[in-house]
Amino acid sequence: MIKVAVKAKSHSYDIFLGEGCVGLLAEELKRLNPSSVLIVTNATVGPLYLQEVSRICAEAASVSSVILPDGEKYKDWQSVSLILEKLAASGADRKSVVIALGGGVVGDLAGFAAAIYMRGIRFIQVPTTLLALVDSSVGGKTGMNMRAGKNLVGAFHQPEAVIADTAFLKTLPKREVAAGIGEIIKHGVLADKAYFERLERDIEKLSALDHQTVAEVVARSCEIKADVVSRDETEKGERAKLNLGHTFGHAIEKLCGFGTWLHGEAVGAGLVLAAQTSVALGKMSEADALRVEKLVQCAHLPVRIPGLSAQAAIDAMKGDKKSTKGVPKFILPEGIGSAVIQEVPEEVIREVLLKEGYEP
């Protein structure tokens, strides 16, 4: 088992990573001494793992559960309301604990509900997808989507622990594995050149879920994110760099319909666009941009999204939560291993989109 510490200003906690480590949930709950436990999961993960996790939680407190429909399109107020109503109906109080058992959608929804129920109760992340292991389960961002855009409503609410059992990855479809690798590639591009080079060497092993490769890669991604979060918990500055590939990625998800493209797939295409935008502004060499594109491609991720309009994408990016007065802010790589935050003129974005084959 590997342990990674997250030292956020509001609340520090540990990520426990390894095959079979879900059993540590019992120890964490004994430490927290909850009055009750609510497990939030979805219709795909529940049949696989809810019984086992319920049994573990029952050692510490009375347990109830809520099963949400599966998919990004259900990351909405109705799902949050289902969790809140279940908390109230089960008599949850300020000493209760919410367990988020699932991927990023479940983690964001459960964490958001925990953040606002009785003005904040405790929760634990138990991620079941590669994407959630390296991204949404770490850092305390919670929230839901609106028709106007992705994650426009939410709260910063750090978990009590992240228990990342890599055995859960064995039931993932290949497309979900690839989506997780999109966020892993992002970490290499923005923060660690040697890590990116390791991904270039081991991308086939990672895609095949080789045990040793997964453990080491996920741990390094968690370290990178934890380091950034420890310095900028509520995204006043540097933490925004973790959104590399997301300005365009969120536009893809919104325009194509939430759930049409997985988040990591949209981020993969967003990384390619960010790299080419950086080339256009003289911040990155064409050779490095092509390395990013090749790695995205080798991870079985889309490098371009067919049928997307450049103007519609620009309009969607103006509504992104990182925009100021309608001017989108991009995270742009400066070579491989570092990134900057800056506004990009609309004409540059349009030029790059057209160059990359998107429709006018």
C-alpha positions in Angstrom: 0.0 0.0 0.0 1.1 3.6 -0.8 0.1 6.6 1.3 0.1 10.1 0.0 -0.5 13.1 2.3 -2.7 16.0 1.2 -1.9 19.0 3.4 -4.7 21.5 2.7 -5.1 24.6 4.8 -8.6 23.8 5.9 -8.1 20.1 6.5 -5.3 17.6 5.9 -5.9 13.9 5.1 -4.3 10.8 3.5 -4.8 9.0 0.2 -4.4 5.2 0.7 -3.6 3.5 -2.5 -3.2 -0.2 -3.3 -4.9 -3.5 -4.2 -7.3 -4.6 -1.4 -7.0 -1.4 0.6 -10.8 -0.9 0.8 -10.5 -2.8 4.1 -8.9 0.4 5.6 -12.3 2.0 5.5 -13.2 0.2 8.7 -10.2 1.8 10.5 -11.0 5.2 9.1 -14.6 5.0 10.3 -13.6 3.8 13.8 -11.3 6.9 13.9 -14.2 9.2 12.9 -16.7 7.5 15.2 -19.8 8.4 13.1 -23.4 8.4 14.3 -24.4 6.9 10.9 -23.1 6.3 7.5 -24.7 7.0 4.1 -23.1 5.3 1.1 -23.7 7.1 -2.2 -23.1 5.0 -5.4 -24.7 4.5 -8.8 -26.5 1.8 -10.7 -23.3 0.5 -12.3 -21.0 0.4 -9.3 -23.6 -0.6 -6.7 -24.2 -4.2 -7.9 -20.4 -4.7 -7.9 -19.2 -3.2 -4.6 -22.1 -1.8 -2.4 -22.6 -5.1 -0.5 -18.9 -5.3 0.5 -18.5 -1.7 1.4 -21.8 -1.8 3.4 -20.5 -4.7 5.4 -17.2 -2.9 6.2 -19.1 0.3 7.2 -21.5 -1.7 9.4 -18.6 -2.4 11.8 -18.6 1.2 12.8 -22.2 2.5 12.5 -25.7 2.0 11.1 -25.5 2.1 7.3 -27.9 3.3 4.6 -27.4 3.9 0.9 -28.6 5.8 -2.1 -28.2 4.5 -5.7 -28.0 7.2 -8.4 -28.5 6.7 -12.1 -25.1 6.4 -13.9 -23.8 9.1 -16.2 -22.5 12.7 -16.4 -26.0 13.9 -17.5 -27.3 13.0 -14.0 -24.7 15.3 -12.3 -27.5 17.7 -11.5 -29.6 19.2 -8.7 -32.1 16.3 -8.8 -29.3 13.8 -7.8 -28.0 16.1 -5.1 -31.5 16.4 -3.8 -31.9 12.6 -3.7 -28.8 12.4 -1.5 -29.9 15.2 0.8 -33.4 13.7 1.2 -31.9 10.3 2.0 -29.6 11.9 4.7 -32.6 13.6 6.3 -34.8 10.5 6.1 -32.1 8.3 7.7 -31.7 10.8 10.6 -28.2 11.9 9.7 -26.7 14.5 11.9 -23.4 16.5 12.1 -21.5 13.4 13.3 -22.7 11.3 10.2 -20.3 10.4 7.4 -21.0 10.2 3.7 -19.1 7.6 1.6 -18.7 8.4 -2.1 -18.4 5.0 -3.8 -18.0 5.4 -7.5 -16.4 7.6 -10.2 -16.0 11.3 -10.5 -19.7 12.1 -10.9 -20.6 10.2 -7.7 -17.7 11.7 -5.8 -18.6 15.3 -6.8 -22.3 14.8 -6.0 -21.7 13.1 -2.7 -19.1 15.6 -1.7 -21.3 18.5 -2.6 -24.2 17.1 -0.7 -22.0 16.5 2.4 -20.7 20.1 2.0 -24.2 21.7 2.2 -26.1 19.2 4.5 -26.3 20.9 8.0 -23.7 23.3 6.6 -21.1 20.6 6.2 -20.7 17.0 7.4 -17.7 14.6 6.9 -17.2 12.4 3.9 -14.8 9.8 2.5 -13.9 9.2 -1.1 -13.8 5.6 -2.3 -13.0 6.1 -6.1 -13.7 3.2 -8.4 -12.4 4.6 -11.7 -8.9 5.5 -12.8 -10.1 9.0 -13.6 -11.5 9.5 -10.1 -8.4 8.0 -8.5 -6.0 10.6 -10.0 -8.4 13.6 -10.3 -11.8 14.2 -8.7 -11.3 12.3 -5.5 -8.3 14.4 -4.5 -8.4 18.1 -3.7 -11.8 18.8 -2.2 -13.6 20.2 -5.3 -17.3 19.1 -5.3 -20.2 20.2 -7.4 -22.8 19.7 -10.1 -23.4 20.8 -13.7 -26.0 23.3 -15.1 -27.3 23.6 -18.6 -25.1 26.7 -18.9 -21.9 24.8 -18.2 -20.0 22.1 -16.3 -19.3 22.4 -12.5 -20.8 25.9 -12.3 -22.3 25.1 -8.8 -20.2 23.6 -6.1 -18.1 24.0 -2.9 -14.6 23.3 -1.7 -15.0 20.5 0.9 -12.1 18.2 1.7 -12.7 14.5 2.4 -11.6 12.8 5.6 -9.6 10.3 3.5 -9.3 8.8 0.0 -9.3 5.1 -0.1 -8.2 4.1 -3.6 -8.4 0.3 -4.0 -6.8 -0.5 -7.4 -8.6 -3.8 -7.5 -11.7 -1.9 -8.5 -10.1 -1.0 -11.8 -10.3 -4.6 -13.0 -14.0 -4.2 -13.8 -13.5 -0.9 -15.8 -14.3 -0.9 -19.6 -11.3 0.1 -21.7 -12.8 3.4 -22.6 -13.0 4.4 -18.9 -9.3 3.3 -18.4 -8.3 5.6 -21.4 -10.3 8.5 -19.9 -8.3 8.2 -16.7 -5.1 8.3 -18.6 -6.1 11.6 -20.1 -5.8 13.2 -16.7 -2.6 11.4 -16.0 -1.0 12.8 -19.2 -2.2 16.2 -18.1 -0.2 16.0 -14.9 3.0 15.1 -16.8 2.5 18.0 -19.2 2.0 20.6 -16.6 4.3 19.6 -13.8 6.9 16.8 -14.4 8.8 16.2 -17.6 10.4 13.0 -16.3 6.9 11.7 -15.5 5.7 12.5 -19.0 8.7 10.6 -20.4 7.9 7.6 -18.2 4.3 7.7 -19.6 5.7 7.7 -23.2 7.7 4.6 -22.3 5.0 2.7 -20.3 1.7 3.8 -22.0 0.9 0.3 -23.2 1.5 -1.2 -19.7 -0.6 1.5 -18.1 -3.4 0.9 -20.6 -3.3 -2.8 -19.8 -3.5 -2.0 -16.1 -0.2 -3.6 -15.2 -0.3 -3.6 -11.4 3.1 -2.1 -10.7 2.8 0.5 -13.4 -0.7 1.6 -12.2 0.4 1.8 -8.6 3.5 4.0 -9.3 1.8 6.2 -11.9 -1.4 6.8 -9.8 0.8 7.6 -6.8 2.8 10.2 -8.7 -0.3 11.8 -10.2 -1.8 12.1 -6.7 1.5 13.6 -5.4 1.5 16.2 -8.1 -2.1 17.2 -7.4 -1.7 17.1 -3.6 1.4 19.4 -3.9 -0.6 22.0 -5.9 -3.6 21.8 -3.6 -1.5 22.3 -0.5 -0.3 25.6 -1.9 -3.6 26.9 -3.3 -6.6 25.0 -1.9 -9.4 27.2 -3.2 -7.9 28.0 -6.6 -6.9 31.6 -6.2 -4.0 31.1 -8.5 -1.7 28.2 -9.1 -4.3 25.5 -8.7 -6.0 26.7 -11.8 -3.1 25.0 -13.7 -4.7 21.7 -12.9 -7.3 22.8 -15.5 -4.9 22.2 -18.3 -7.0 20.9 -21.2 -10.2 21.7 -19.4 -11.3 25.0 -21.0 -11.8 23.3 -24.3 -12.6 20.0 -22.7 -15.6 21.5 -20.8 -16.8 23.1 -24.0 -16.8 19.7 -25.7 -18.8 18.1 -23.0 -21.4 20.9 -23.0 -21.7 21.2 -26.8 -21.9 17.5 -27.4 -24.2 16.8 -24.5 -22.9 15.8 -21.1 -22.0 12.1 -21.2 -21.5 11.9 -25.0 -17.7 12.2 -24.5 -16.2 11.0 -21.2 -14.4 13.8 -19.2 -11.0 12.3 -19.8 -11.7 12.0 -23.5 -12.6 15.7 -23.7 -9.5 16.6 -21.7 -7.3 14.6 -24.2 -8.6 16.6 -27.1 -8.3 19.7 -24.9 -4.6 19.0 -24.2 -3.9 18.8 -27.9 -5.6 22.1 -28.5 -3.8 23.8 -25.5 -0.5 22.6 -26.9 -1.2 23.9 -30.4 -2.4 27.3 -28.9 0.9 27.4 -27.0 2.8 26.8 -30.3 0.8 29.7 -31.9 1.8 32.0 -29.1 5.5 31.0 -29.2 5.5 29.2 -25.8 6.0 25.7 -27.0 7.8 24.0 -29.8 5.9 22.1 -32.5 7.9 19.1 -31.7 6.7 19.0 -28.0 3.1 19.7 -29.1 3.4 16.6 -31.4 4.7 14.5 -28.5 1.6 15.5 -26.5 -0.7 14.6 -29.4 1.1 11.3 -30.0 0.8 10.3 -26.3 -2.9 11.2 -26.3 -3.4 9.1 -29.4 -1.4 6.1 -27.9 -3.7 6.2 -24.9 -6.6 5.6 -27.2 -8.0 9.0 -26.7 -9.5 11.4 -29.3 -7.1 14.1 -30.4 -10.0 16.0 -32.2 -13.8 15.9 -31.8 -15.6 15.5 -35.1 -18.4 17.9 -36.2 -17.6 20.6 -33.6 -18.0 24.3 -34.6 -15.1 26.7 -33.8 -17.5 29.5 -33.1 -19.7 27.4 -30.9 -16.6 26.2 -28.9 -15.4 29.8 -28.4 -18.9 30.9 -27.2 -18.9 27.9 -24.8 -15.4 28.7 -23.5 -16.5 32.3 -22.7 -19.0 30.8 -20.2 -16.4 28.7 -18.5 -16.0 29.5 -14.8 -12.4 30.4 -15.3 -13.4 33.2 -17.8 -13.4 36.9 -16.7 -16.0 39.2 -18.4 -16.4 36.6 -21.1 -12.7 36.3 -21.9 -11.5 32.7 -21.5 -8.4 31.9 -19.6 -6.3 29.1 -20.9 -3.7 27.0 -19.1 -0.9 26.7 -21.6 2.1 24.4 -21.5 5.5 26.0 -21.7 7.3 23.0 -23.1 6.7 19.7 -21.3 6.7 19.9 -17.5 5.5 23.5 -16.8 2.5 25.6 -17.6 1.1 29.2 -17.3 -2.3 30.8 -17.0 -3.2 33.5 -19.4 -6.0 35.0 -21.5 -5.9 34.1 -25.2 -7.3 36.4 -27.9 -10.4 35.0 -29.6 -8.8 35.3 -33.0 -5.9 33.1 -31.9 -8.3 30.4 -30.5 -10.3 30.5 -33.8 -7.1 30.2 -35.9 -5.9 27.2 -33.9 -9.3 25.5 -34.1 -9.5 26.0 -37.8 -6.0 24.8 -38.3 -6.8 21.7 -36.2 -9.7 20.8 -38.6 -12.7 22.1 -36.7 -15.6 23.6 -38.6 -16.0 27.5 -38.8 
